[in-house]
Amino acid sequence: MVNLGTSVTERANRRLKRDRQIKNYNEESERDEKKKSLRKRARKNDGFIIEGSEVEEKISQEEEDNTNRRKRSDDRRRSNPIGAKKVNSDNVPKRVTSKDHDGFLESNMCHQCQRNDKGKVVRCVKCKTKRYCVPCMTTWYPKMSEEDFATRCPVCRNNCNCKACLRTELPIKGLLEIQEKSYSGIDKDKEVPYSKYIIKVLMSFLEQINTEQVTELELEAKIKVSDIKIEDAACNKYERINCDECRTSIADYHRSCPLCSYDLCLSCCRELRDRHIRGGENGRPIKFVDYGFDYLHGGEKVENEDLNSVEIRASEENDVIPCPPEDKGGCGEGVLELKSLLQDEPIQELVIEAKQICNELDVECVSEISGGSCTCSEISSRDTMSRNLCKAASREDPFDNSLFCPTAVDLTHEDHKHFQWHWSKGEPVIVRDVLETALGLSWEPMVMYRAFRQIKNLQYEKLLDVTAINCLNWCEVDINVLQFFKGYSEGRFDSKGWPEILKLKDWHPSTLFEKKFPRHNAEFLSCLPFKEYSHPHKGYLNLAVKLPNESLKPDMGPKTYIAYGFNEELVRGDSVTKLHCDVSDVVNVLMHVQSVSVSPVNQDAIRKLKEKHAEQDRREIPEVARMANRGKDVVNAPESGVTCHDVNNDPKSGALWDIFRKQDVPKLEEYIKRHFNEFRHIYGNLLPEVIHPIHDQTVYLTAEHKRRLKEEYGIEPWTFIQRLGDAVFIPAGCPHQVWNLKSCIMVAVDFVSPENVDSCFKLTEEFRMLPRNHRAKEDKLEVKKMIIHALRAAVNDVKGVYLYNPLEKGAKRGNSLKM
């Protein structure tokens, strides 16, 4: 009976409270209607309300008298709109916002997991609003002690990895600070000297582009006896025009059919007139046959008609200047006419302006160090040399065996000069411990998984699966993203006990990386060294930044490379990035490493399978059989450079790099052409042929092949181990390959430096001559367009300074410099 009476009382109280709420809402509605009526009458009579008028004073008085009541009514209307179920606020637990005598919020809710039932929490003394429970501190912040949390919590440190902070897209507290940090190190005072340097370095390339266009213009004059009028090409700013014959991007002059959309670059036009087309020549088809799973581990080939195969076909060539027929991409009716993409800003005028600046101004080369060698080699202190240089090769030339290897926290202006000298010589550069300059955001695999898994955010699709590459058969496999990251930390093995090595390459384009990982993206940019070159948005010596905002830009990154690793050379199925050559410069930072333990059972299975693999190689590869007969053990050959490093005892070691010099490329290509049939690729097939030894990206040089390469051709790569926090700068035109000794998370960003534009030019021409459907065929970099826009921006910067600073050298007082 007591319970029943209490229930009746509660229902009565709720009914009275509901009536009061309805009454208050009605009163508020009446006041709003009255206010609207008064304002409407005032507008009708006077056209507007004059400040201080009787109507305005009356409204202001009513607003002042009912301020508190209106606030309470607004709160009730927001929480209980008309038609919604009324809630008894007495029964709803209120959020505790009171503070104790020390200023801390009286709450035990952990900021990381949003739970208050995990026991002890540590409160931050700095912000006095965030708390972290012990399980979350141990799981998600293993490198931070409880004292660190009490002094400054992860939110105060701007490295919190909870779901809310990882996925935020708005400028939360600290995110703008991280972004500002990512721009630090870029000296604004050097922009004009850098502009002069860009003009000096790129001038010859602009003249080459201009000469090609002038030649075509002279041919056009012979075709059209009357006045020449170059029409403007119909191209949207956010479109990219590629040659339909060689797939190379078009920067300005080209020939186009007026009846269809067929376009032809000037290089193809010249080759067609010479009756020697190179940009779209045929290539023989290459087949890789799936002989079954057992064949991958030394078994015999299974021959049947249902076997899967991958076929690569080359395209047909066009050898006519008139628009080709429909089956060749054209219409077969029109005649290709000369058109331009830069009618408003002709290249000829840009050449004249740039030459005038070179002649009238003192154009200094800000990055060129005169002399035969860098001052690094002249340092007498051995300790200093060991810190700034690392030996990576054993060539006869002692000055060409070490790489510049400074530490990020100790970088100075002199180190910047050293970098520019080594970089201009086409040498890689390693910067140690760049993560020490960041804020410490975690790159643990489960943190990346939580940031990636967008389930509750309706703006993104529910991406629960990823497409990885199996390094044993080089085929794609779909796998749950959680299972992939578990395998990253714990390892995966196939049914025969062989390590299942998976990797994600170019995971997310740069635009998606910035959106899905805003905090990690900002953290990565903040730790980049030599930002004048490497920063994808603010790098003044990064020519890719010079492209107009209203244009379709190449995807330069950042991109993540996540791969499993194994510190023993398996020979077959290693976690490798095969030998290739990037068309642009690259900086690659190792953000996380994870060693995987292998049980004795799996170790025994690996040993037995390697013996079967070796026996299969002796059956199928004549050279291996001959070496085996001479008593040389190919399978157990140690990896060069690894034997002097105890990888297992070094928790920071991550990946083994081999980078070849540009001058060694011809010999390297000759070696691969000679031994291509000793390398396995898709489905474990031996390569039947190579289209291009390097650009095919089908070869990884093992320790044995590198030994034979030096024995036969006298060349060797720079070989070194990338450790956690190392940033590796790879110049464009340097072939390289990577072997992951452990599971690794790497983030890389591409850039185009003035020093390596010649390599970009050369590689673009090499890609142009590949078969049409080759993996490296399309010109995504558009280096010619970059050169034009970079020079235009540099000329404008120099002109702007001298227009508004007439006392500068080369300009007369009171007069601007004429261009």
N, C-alpha and C positions, 0 to 999 in steps of 0.2 A: 504493500500500500504506500509505503514511503517513496518507493521508486516511481509508482504511478503518479503520485502528487507532484513530484519533482518534474516529471515529464510534462504534465499539464502546465505547470508554471513556466517551463521553458518555452512551450509552444505559444503561450500567451505573450511572453516577452518578445518573442520573435515577431508575432503578429503586430504588436504595438510599434516595434522598431520599423517594420516594413511600412506601416501607415505613415510614420513620421518621414521616412525617406521619400515616399510618394508626394507627401504634402510639400516638403522642401523643394522637390524637383519642380512641382507645379508653380510654386512661388518664384523660383528662379526663371522659369519659362516666361512667366508674366512680366518680370522685370526686363528680360531680354527683348520681348515684343514691344514694351513701352519705350525702351531705349531706341530701337529701330524706328519706331514711329516718330519720335522726337527728331532724330537725325534726318529722316526722310522729309519731315515738314520743314526743317531748316534749309535743306538743300533746295526744296521747292520754292521757298520764299527768297532766299538769298543766293542760291546757286552753290554756296559752300558755307561752312561754319567758320565764323570769324573768332579768332582766339580771344577769350574774355567775354564772349556773348552770353546772354542769359541762358540760352539753351545749353551751351557747352558747360556753363557753371552748374546748371542743374544736374546734368549727367555726371559731372565730376563729383558733385556732392553725394549723389546716390552711390557712385562707385566707392567713394571713400567710406561711407557709412556701412557698406555691406561687403567690405573686402574679405574679412574672415569667413563670413557665411558663404560667400561665393567660392572661396577656395575649398571649403568642406564640401560644397555641393558639386564642384568640378571633380573632386576625388571620387564622390559617390557615383557620378554619372560615368566616369571612366571605368570604375570597377563593376557597376551594376546598371548597364544601359537598359532602356525600356525593352521588355520582352525577355530579358535574361533572368535566370534564376537568382533570387536574392540569397546571399550568404550571410550567416550570422558571424560577424567579425569576432564575437567573443570566443567562438569555437575554433578560429583559425589561429595557428601559432604565429606569433609576430617575430619578425627578423630582429635579432639582437644587434643593436647598433651602439649600445652604451660602452663606455670605455672605463678601464680601471684607473687607479690613481697614477699609474705609470704611462697612461695614454694608449695602451694596447686595447684593441677590440676584444670584448669578452666573448670569444668564439673559438671552438676547436676544429673548425672546418679547414681541411687541407686545401690549399690553392691548387695543387696538382691534380688530386683525384676527386675533389669536391665532396669528401666524406668526413664525418666527425666521429667515427667509431673505430679508429685504428690506434687509439691510445695516445701516447705522448706526441706532442707537436712542438716544433721550435719556431719561435716568433722572431721576426726581423726587427732589430733595434732601429734600423734606418727609417723604414716606411711605417712601421708599427701597424700595418694592415694585413700583411701576408703571413701565412703559417704553412709549414710543411710537416707532414707526418714522417715518422722514421722509416716505414716501408718504402715510401716514395723517394726519400732521400737516398736510400740504399740502392734502389732499383734504377732510378733515372739520373742520379747525380753521384756516381760512385767515386768521383775524384774530389768531391767537396765534403768537408767535415761539418759536424754540427756547429762548430764555432764559426765556420764560413757562412752558414745559413743565418746564424744569429747576427753576424756583423752586417752582411748585405745579402739579401735573399736573391735567387735567380732573376726575379722581376727587376730588382734594383740593378742587377748586373747586366740586364738586357739579354740574358741567355736562357730564359725560361722555356722549357720544351713541353709544357702542357698543351692540350689540344687547342684551347682557346688562343694561346699566344702563337702557336705554330701556324694556325690557319688564318690568322687575322689578315685582312686585306686593307684595312684602314690604317692610317698612321698612328699606331698606338704609342703609348709612352715609351720612348727609347728607340722606336724604329727610325724616326727621323735622325736621331743621333747616330745610329748605325750607318744610315745612308750618307750623312755628312762625313763620317769617318772613312767611308769608302772613297770619297773624293779627296781626302787628305793626301799630301805628297805630290800633288799636281801644282807646279809653280806657275801662277798666272803671269808673272813678270817675264817668263821666257817664251811667251806665245809668239811675239814678233820675231825673235831670233829663230825659233822653230819654223816659222813661216818662211823665212829666208832660206833655211836649210832645205825645206821641202821643195821650194822652187828650184834650188840648185840641183838636187838629186833627181827630180822628176822631169826636168826640162828636156832631157834627151828622149824620154819616152813620149812626151807630148809632141815633140818634133817628128817622131816616127809615125805617130797616129796622123798628124797633119800631112805629112808627105804622102801617105797612103791615100788620103782624101783628095789632095791636090792632083795626084795622078789620075784618079777616077774622074775628077772634074775636067781634066784635059781630054780624056776619052769622051766624056759627055759633049764637050765642045765640038769634037769631030763628028759625033753622031747628029747633033742638032746644030746646023749651020747658023741658025738665028740665035737671038739672045737666050742665054741659059737661065732658067728659073727652077731652082730646086724647091720642090714642094715639101711642105711640112707633113711628116708622117702622122697618121691618125693613131695616136697611142695614148692611153690613159696614164696618168702619173703613177698609178699603182699597178701597172702592167710591165712585164718584162718581154722584150722582143728578142727571140732567138732565131738564128739562121735555120731555115728548114732543111738545109743540106748537111751542115756540120754540127748543129746544135749549140754553137757558140753565141753568147749574148752579143747584141748589137749596141754600140755606144752612141753612134751618130749617123754617118753616111751609110747607106745600104740601098739595095735595089729591091723594089716591091712591085707586085702585079696590081694594076689598078682595078682588075676585075675580081680578084680574090685576095686572100690574106697571105699569099706566099711571099716570103722574104728571103733574101740572099745577102750574106755578108760580103764585104769587099775582097776578103781573102779567097772565098770560093769563086767570086767573079774573075779574079786574076787567074786562078788555076783552071777554070773552064776555058778561058781564052788561050791558055797554054796547052790545052788538051791533056792536062794531068791533074785530075781532081784527087785530092788527098783527104779531104774532110769527111767524106761519107762513103769510103770504100768498103767493099764486101769483106767479111771475115768468115772463116770456116766455122761450122757449128761444133760445139763442144758438148759432149754428153757425159753425165755422171749417173751410173746405174746403181740402184739399191740391190745389193746381193744378200741382204738379210743381216740380222743382228750378230749371228755367229761369225760372219766374215770380219766384222769390226774387231773381233778378239782372236784372230788367227785361223778361223775356220775356212772351209772351202767355199767357192762361189756357188750360189744356188741359182741355176739357170731355169727360168720359166717365163712365160709370156706376160704374166701379170706384174712383173717387177716395175716399180716406179722409176722414173728417170727425169732428170732435169736437163733441158736443152737450151743452149744459148745460141741464138741466130744473129747474124749480122744483117744489116739492112742493105738495100740496093742503092747505087749511086745515081746521081743526076749529072749529065754532062752537056746540058744545053742552057743558054742564056734566056731564051724565051721561056715563058711560064710552062713548067712541065705538065704532063697530063694528070688527070685526077688520081690515077693509081700511084702517082709519085708525090701527091700532096698539093698539086696546083690545079689549074683549070684547063690548061692546054690551049688557051686562046689569046691571052694577053701577052704583052711585052713588058719585061721588068724595067721600071723607071727608077731613076735616082731620087732618093728622098733623104730627109734629114730629121733628126730628133731634137737638134739644138739650134733651130732657126733663130731664136731670140738671142742666143749667146754663142755666136760662131766660134769655132776653135781657132780659126785664123787670127781673130782679134785677141784671143787669150794668149797665143804665142807671141804676138807683138808686145803685149803688156808685160809678160813675164820676161822677155828678153830685155826690155827697157829697164826693168827693175834690176836685172843682173848687171847691166852696164852702168847704171847711174848710182846704184847703192853699193855699199860695202857688204857684200853677201858673205858672211862668215859661216863656216861649217861648224856648228856648235858641238857636233858629236865626233868629229874626226880628230884622232890623236896622231900626230905625225910621228914617224919613226917606224922601225922595223918590228918592234915587239912592245907588248904592254908593260907598263911599269910593274905589274905583278911579278914578272920574272926577274926584276932587278932588286927586289927586296932582299936584303941580306939575312934577315931573321928567319930561321927555319920554322919557328913556331908560327909566325905570322903567315908564312907560305902554306903551312899545313891547314890553317884555318880558312884561307881564301882560295886555295887550289886543291883539287883532288885528282889523283892519277886515275885515268880511265882507259889507257891504251899503252902498248909497248912498241911503238913504231921507232924507226931509226932516228927520226927527228925528235929530240928531247923536248922541244918547245911546243910540240903538237900532241902531246900525250895527256896533258892535264887540262881540266876544265875550271873555269872561274866559278867559285862556289862560296859566296859570302853568306853570312847569317842575317836574317831579316831584321832582327832587333838592333843590329850594329851598322846598318846601311848608312852611308854618308854620301856627300856630293861626289867625293872621289870614287866611290864604288859605282856611282852612276856613269862616270867617265869610263871606268874599266868595263862596265857592261856594254857600253856603246862600242868600245873598241873590239871586244870579243864578238859582239853581235854582228858588227860590220864585216868580220872575217868569216862569217857563216858558222860560228861555233855555238853549240848549245851552252846554256848557263843554268846552274842549279842554285836556288836560293833556299837555304836551310831554315827550318823552324818558322815558317810564315804564320802558323796558327798561334804563335806566341803574341802576335800583333792583333789578333782578333779578340772577341769578347767571350769565347769559350762555349758557344752553342754546341750542343751534343750532335754528333753525326752517327750515333749508334744505329744499327740497323732497325731496331724496333721503334726508335724515334722517327726515323725516316718513313717507316711503314705507317705510323700514326699520322704523320703530316700528309702522307700520300692518300690515305684512305678517306675519300670524301663521300661519306654515306649520308650524313644529315644535311649537307649543303646542297640544296636543289640546283645551284648554279652549275654544278658539274655532274657528269654521269657517274654512276657507281662503278668505279674502276677497281674490280676485285681480282682481275687476271692480268697478267703481263705476258708478253711474248719474248722468250729468251732464246739464246743460241746454245745448242749443245756442242761443246768443243770436241766431242769424239767423232760425230758424223757431220758436223757443221750444218745441221738442219734446225729449223725453228721449232720450238715447243711451247705450248700454252701452259702456264702454271699459275696457281693461286698465289697472289702476292705475299700472303702471310707464309705460305709454304716455301716460297723462294727465299725470304729473309731468314727463315729458320734454317734452311740449308746453308745459307751464308755463314751462320754461326756454328752450326753443328755438323755440317757436311752431309752429302748425299752419295749413295752408292747404288750401282745398278744390280741386276739379278746375279751377276757373276762376281760381285765384290769389287768391281772397278770404280774408281771415283767418278761420279757424275758431275762434270764441271759445266756450270751454266754461267752465262753472262748477259747483262743488259747493256746494249750499246746505244749511245745517243738517246738515252732515256729522257723523253719529253723534249720537244723543241724549246728554244730559249724562252719564247713567250709563255709557254705553259709552265716552265720551271719557275719563272718569276711569280706566276699566279699561284701555283700549288705549293711552292716553298718560298714564300716571301722573306721569311726570317733567314733561312739558309742561303738564299740568293744574296741578301744584304751582307751576311756574314762572309760569304766567299769574296764578294767584291771588296770588302774592307781589308782583307788580308793579302790582296794582290800586290806583289812588289813591282817597282818600276811602272807605276800607273800611267805615266805619259805614253807608254806603248800598249800596255795590257788592258786598260780600262775600256769596256765596251761602249761606254756612253760619253766619257770625259777625257779619254786619252788623246792628247793633242797630236801625238805622233802616230796615232792609229788612223790610217787612211780610211778605214771602214766607217769611222764616225763622220766623215765629210759628206757622205751621201745625203741628199735632201730628205727632210722628214716626210715630204709628200712623194715618196717613191717606195717601190717594192725592194726591201733590203734583204741581203743574204742572211741566212741563219748562222750567226757567228757564235752563238752560245750565250750563257753558260749551258753545258750539258753534263749529265752525270753518266759515269761508267761504273757499273756495279758488277763485280765478277767474283766467283769462287776462286780459291787458289790452293795450290799444292806445292810444297817446297822441294819435292823430288821430281827430277825431270822424267816424265812418263814417256816421252818421245811421241806417243800417240794419245791424243786427248788432253794435252796440256792446256792450261788456262792462258791463252796467248792472244795478243793482237798481232796478226800476221804482218809481214813486211809490207809497208806502204809508204806513200809520200804525200803529205798534205799540201794543198795548193796555197795555203796561207800559213802564217806563223801561228804557233800554238803555245799556250802555257797550261800545264797540267799540274794540279795540286792534289796530293794524296791526303784525303780528309780523314780516313779511318782504315785500320787494319784489324784483322781477326784471324788468329791461328786456329786451325781445326785439328783435333787429335784423331789419330787413326789407331784402331784396335789391332792387336797382334793377329787376329783372324783375317782382317782386311789386308794387313801388310803381307801376310803369306799369300793371299789370293792375288795381290798386285804382282808379287815376285813371279808367281807361276804364269800369269797372263803375259807379263813382259817377255818371258821366255817363248811363249807361243807367238807373240808379235814378232820377235826376232827371227824365229823359224819361218814365219810367213814372208818376212822381208827378204830372207835369203832365197826363198823360192821365186819371188816375183821381181826382185830388183837385182839385176846382174852385178852392179857395182858393189852392193853389199855382200853378195856371194863371193866376189873376188877378194874383198877385204877380209872376210871371214876365213878364206883359205890362206891368207897371209898371216893369220893369227891375231888380227886386230879386233878388239871388242868394241862394237859400235854402240851397243845398247847401254852399257854402263859407263860411257864416257862422261867425265864430270863436266859440269857447266862452267865455262871460263868465267872468272870473276866471283863465283860463289864460294869456291873452296877457301878463299881467304876471309870469308865472313861466316860467322856462326849464326845462321839465320834463325835457328830455333831459340837461341839464347838472346837474340836481339828482338825485343817486343815491338820495336818500331819499324823494322825492315818490312817492305811491302812488295816491291816489284823490281824485276831486273830489266834494264833498258839497254838496247843496242842501237846506237845512232851512227850512221855512216856519213862520211864527209861528202860534200857535193862533188869534189873532183874524183871521187872513187866510184861514182855511179856507173860510168861505162864498163868498168871491169866487173862490178857487181852484176850488172845486167848480163854480161857475157857468161859469167859463172852459172847464173840461173838458167840461161838458155842451154847451156851444156849439160846441166844436171836436173832439168825440170822433172824428168820422169822418175825421180827418186822421192818426190814429195807426194803426200796423200792429201786429199781435200774432201769434197762432199761424198758421203756414204763410204768413206775410207778408200775411195778410188785413187789410184795413181794418176797424176796429171797426164792426160794424153798430149797436151800441147799448151803453150802459153801465147796469149795475144800480146801482152806487154809484161815483162818479167816482174815489174814492181807494181804497176797500177792495177793488175789483176787481183792483187792481195790474196794470193793462194799459197804463199810460201812462208814458212817459218824456218829460219836457219838455226838448227840445233848446235850444240857444242861441237859435234863432229864436223858439221858443215862449215862452221866458222874456222875450225882448224884447217880444213882442206882449202878453204877460200884464201887463207893467208899463205898456205903452202904453194898453191897454184898461181895466185895473182898478186901476192904480196900486200894485200890490204886487210884491214881489220877495223871494226867499229870502235867508238867509245862505248865502253861497257861499265855500268855502275848500278848500284842498288838505290832505288828511291825509297826513302824512309818517311815515316809519318810526318806531315807538315812540310815536306819538300815540294817546291814549285820548280818544275822542269820547263825551261824555255826551249822549244824546238824550232829552228829556222825553217822557213819554207824551202823546199828542195832537198832536204836531208832525209833520205829513207831511214825508217826506224821500225823497230818491233819491240813488243813488251811481253814479258812473262810474269804473271802474278804468282809470287811465291806464297802468298797468303790471300785470304779473302780481302778484297780492297774496294773502297768507295773513292773514286776519283772524280773531280770536277774540272772540266777544261773549258777554255774560252779561246776562240780564234781572233787574230788581229792581223793587220797588214802594216808592216813597218816600211819606211822609205828605203832602208838598207836592203831589203829582200824583194823589192818590186821586180827586179830582173828575173828572179826565180819564179815569181808568180806569173810573169809574162811567158817564160819558157814552158812552164807546166801547162798553162792554158793552151798553148799551141800543141803540146803533146796530147792533151785530152781531145783537142779538136780532130786529131788524126786517128782516134780510136774508132772502132765500129760503132754504129749508131746506138745500139742497145747495150753498150758496155756500161758497167756500173759507175765508171768515172767520167762518162761521156759529157754530161750536161755541164755547162759553164755556170755554176751557181755563184761564183765569186764576183764576176764582172769587174775585173781589175782595170780595164780600160776606162770604164765609167768612173771608177774610184779615182784614177789618176786625173781625169778632167776636172771633177768636182773638188778634189783636194787642192789642185793648183789654183782653181778659181777662188777658193776660200783663202788660200795663202796670199794670193795677189790682193784680194780685197782687204785682208788684215794689214798688209804692209802699206797699201794705199791709204787706208783709214788713219794710220799713225802719222804719216807724212802730210796728209791733208790738214790734220788738226794740230800737228806739232811742226810748224815751219822751221824751227830752229834746229831740227834734227839734221844730221849730216846728209847732204844730197839735196836738200831743199833750200830755197832762197827765202830770206825773211820777207814776209808779207805776201808771198805767193805760194800757192799749193803746187805740189809736184804733179806735172802733167803726165798722164799715162796714155 
